[in-house]
Amino acid sequence: MHEAIFYDDKNVIYKNLKFYRKKRGLTQDQLAARMQVMNVNLGQQLISKIEHNRRFVTDYELVCFCRALGVTEAEMLSDFYEKYPE
């Protein structure tokens, strides 16, 4: 099976995901509950893996994380845009 890695990253939102989650005062369990309401089956352990850059993120997970945290996709991807400008 082919592993999805971009440079050394399995996802490019791990830092901002943790930052915005903590900024909103949410635990990983609470964020998981918000994701479950949107029919995204992610538990606390998978969110931990994403925040520690050990799991990839799908497009729909990205959008749902943004909705759950009240941020735009551009805000969530800001590290990527800064690190890899056009």
Backbone bond lengths (Angstrom), bond angles and torsions (degrees), N, CA, C in turn:
res aa  C-N    CA-C-N  psi(-1)  N-CA   C-N-CA  omega(-1)  CA-C   N-CA-C  phi
1 M - - - 1.444 - - 1.528 109.29 -
2 H 1.302 117.02 136.71 1.462 123.18 -179.64 1.524 110.23 -80.29
3 E 1.323 116.49 130.76 1.455 121.09 -179.97 1.525 109.66 -93.10
4 A 1.319 116.75 132.39 1.459 122.15 -179.36 1.527 109.65 -84.24
5 I 1.343 115.68 110.49 1.468 121.16 178.79 1.522 108.18 -138.61
6 F 1.320 116.62 134.68 1.457 123.25 175.23 1.517 106.65 -112.55
7 Y 1.339 115.69 109.57 1.453 121.36 -168.56 1.531 106.53 55.48
8 D 1.316 120.03 -117.41 1.463 120.69 179.02 1.527 112.62 -103.62
9 D 1.319 116.99 8.03 1.459 121.21 -174.42 1.525 112.65 -102.83
10 K 1.314 115.63 139.35 1.461 120.61 171.15 1.521 110.39 -87.10
11 N 1.334 117.17 -21.32 1.460 122.24 171.92 1.519 107.95 -152.35
12 V 1.315 116.46 161.26 1.472 119.90 -176.60 1.530 112.46 -108.38
13 I 1.333 116.94 9.55 1.466 119.23 -178.72 1.526 113.11 -113.27
14 Y 1.301 118.35 1.02 1.464 120.11 -169.92 1.524 113.41 -55.80
15 K 1.329 118.17 -41.48 1.467 120.39 -179.62 1.521 111.23 -68.37
16 N 1.332 115.96 -47.22 1.465 119.31 -178.21 1.521 112.32 -69.75
17 L 1.312 117.41 -32.95 1.463 119.46 177.04 1.524 109.79 -59.35
18 K 1.307 116.57 -48.50 1.470 121.07 179.35 1.525 110.67 -65.33
19 F 1.330 116.78 -42.50 1.464 121.35 -179.74 1.526 110.79 -59.09
20 Y 1.336 117.59 -53.26 1.465 120.56 -177.08 1.529 112.03 -69.20
21 R 1.315 117.84 -33.87 1.470 120.08 176.67 1.522 109.98 -61.70
22 K 1.330 116.04 -47.59 1.467 119.77 -179.65 1.526 111.27 -68.36
23 K 1.336 116.41 -37.32 1.462 120.45 178.44 1.529 110.70 -60.49
24 R 1.318 116.74 -33.77 1.475 121.70 178.88 1.536 111.86 -84.57
25 G 1.328 116.52 -2.51 1.457 120.88 178.29 1.519 113.80 72.43
26 L 1.330 116.27 30.72 1.462 121.47 -177.77 1.519 111.30 -104.52
27 T 1.323 115.66 143.41 1.453 120.63 169.46 1.527 108.23 -83.61
28 Q 1.307 116.15 168.59 1.462 119.55 175.11 1.522 110.69 -62.09
29 D 1.314 117.69 -37.35 1.468 121.29 177.05 1.525 111.44 -62.69
30 Q 1.316 116.77 -41.74 1.466 120.08 179.77 1.525 111.23 -67.01
31 L 1.324 116.56 -39.39 1.466 119.28 176.40 1.524 110.09 -65.44
32 A 1.316 116.80 -40.54 1.467 120.61 177.25 1.524 110.53 -59.04
33 A 1.328 117.26 -40.87 1.469 121.17 178.96 1.524 110.64 -63.29
34 R 1.330 117.25 -40.72 1.471 120.40 177.08 1.525 110.89 -63.43
35 M 1.319 116.10 -38.51 1.465 119.67 178.98 1.526 110.38 -67.60
36 Q 1.318 117.28 -39.09 1.465 121.86 179.71 1.525 110.64 -60.54
37 V 1.340 117.49 -38.83 1.462 121.85 178.26 1.531 110.83 -60.26
38 M 1.338 116.29 -30.63 1.472 120.87 178.04 1.525 111.66 -90.58
39 N 1.327 115.92 13.46 1.467 122.90 177.49 1.532 112.82 67.27
40 V 1.326 116.52 29.20 1.464 122.00 174.79 1.524 106.57 -106.69
41 N 1.312 115.88 113.54 1.462 121.63 -173.21 1.527 110.96 -84.54
42 L 1.330 115.38 78.43 1.466 122.25 176.33 1.518 107.83 -123.24
43 G 1.309 116.39 123.48 1.452 120.32 175.30 1.511 111.25 -94.74
44 Q 1.313 115.53 -179.41 1.464 121.68 -178.59 1.517 111.45 -58.72
45 Q 1.322 118.01 -40.12 1.466 120.28 -177.36 1.523 111.84 -65.12
46 L 1.320 117.87 -38.44 1.461 119.95 178.48 1.528 111.11 -70.36
47 I 1.321 117.10 -37.00 1.467 119.62 176.32 1.528 109.46 -63.95
48 S 1.318 117.46 -40.11 1.465 120.74 175.90 1.525 110.76 -59.66
49 K 1.311 117.34 -44.31 1.470 120.60 178.60 1.522 111.12 -61.77
50 I 1.333 117.28 -39.87 1.464 120.18 178.28 1.523 109.58 -65.23
51 E 1.316 117.45 -46.14 1.471 121.18 -178.91 1.522 112.83 -65.95
52 H 1.326 117.51 -22.27 1.467 121.26 177.11 1.526 111.76 -100.42
53 N 1.341 116.23 14.29 1.469 122.15 174.53 1.528 112.30 61.59
54 R 1.336 116.06 35.11 1.460 120.50 179.89 1.528 112.72 -113.01
55 R 1.346 116.69 3.75 1.465 120.80 178.91 1.519 108.72 -144.93
56 F 1.331 115.64 143.31 1.457 120.79 177.05 1.527 109.92 -75.46
57 V 1.337 115.85 166.75 1.461 122.53 179.14 1.526 107.91 -124.82
58 T 1.323 116.38 129.94 1.464 119.98 177.32 1.525 109.92 -79.94
59 D 1.331 115.16 166.51 1.460 119.69 -179.96 1.527 111.79 -61.83
60 Y 1.327 118.05 -43.19 1.465 119.11 -179.51 1.527 111.89 -69.93
61 E 1.338 117.66 -30.83 1.459 119.67 175.29 1.524 110.18 -65.40
62 L 1.319 117.30 -41.79 1.460 121.55 178.02 1.522 110.44 -57.30
63 V 1.321 116.34 -50.05 1.464 120.50 -178.51 1.528 110.52 -62.11
64 C 1.312 117.07 -42.96 1.468 120.26 -179.45 1.521 111.89 -68.71
65 F 1.332 118.29 -38.01 1.468 120.08 173.76 1.525 109.76 -57.84
66 C 1.316 116.36 -45.31 1.470 120.43 -179.89 1.524 110.88 -60.49
67 R 1.319 117.02 -45.05 1.463 120.20 178.58 1.526 111.30 -64.31
68 A 1.323 116.79 -42.64 1.465 120.94 -178.73 1.523 111.83 -64.45
69 L 1.332 116.49 -29.98 1.465 120.93 -176.46 1.525 113.11 -102.64
70 G 1.337 116.99 -4.61 1.458 120.39 178.26 1.515 113.64 68.36
71 V 1.330 116.35 39.44 1.469 121.37 177.41 1.525 108.88 -127.15
72 T 1.313 115.74 162.94 1.454 119.94 177.08 1.529 109.88 -86.07
73 E 1.315 115.28 164.19 1.455 119.57 175.93 1.528 110.08 -62.60
74 A 1.331 117.15 -37.42 1.472 120.60 178.68 1.524 111.05 -62.26
75 E 1.333 117.39 -39.66 1.463 120.34 177.58 1.528 110.52 -64.91
76 M 1.322 116.34 -43.78 1.461 119.99 -178.90 1.528 111.10 -65.86
77 L 1.331 116.94 -32.21 1.466 121.45 -177.69 1.533 113.19 -96.29
78 S 1.321 118.05 10.05 1.468 120.53 -173.82 1.526 113.17 -58.71
79 D 1.321 118.68 -37.33 1.471 120.49 177.61 1.522 111.05 -60.36
80 F 1.323 116.07 -41.32 1.461 120.68 178.90 1.526 110.57 -62.39
81 Y 1.330 116.33 -47.20 1.467 120.15 -178.60 1.526 111.83 -63.87
82 E 1.328 117.14 -35.05 1.463 120.31 178.17 1.527 111.07 -71.70
83 K 1.318 116.88 -40.33 1.454 121.05 -176.92 1.526 112.58 -75.45
84 Y 1.331 116.59 -32.89 1.462 121.92 -177.31 1.523 111.03 -127.31
85 P 1.345 116.97 70.04 1.464 118.96 179.70 1.546 109.48 -68.09
86 E 1.305 113.74 159.67 1.473 119.23 -178.09 1.473 113.06 -58.32
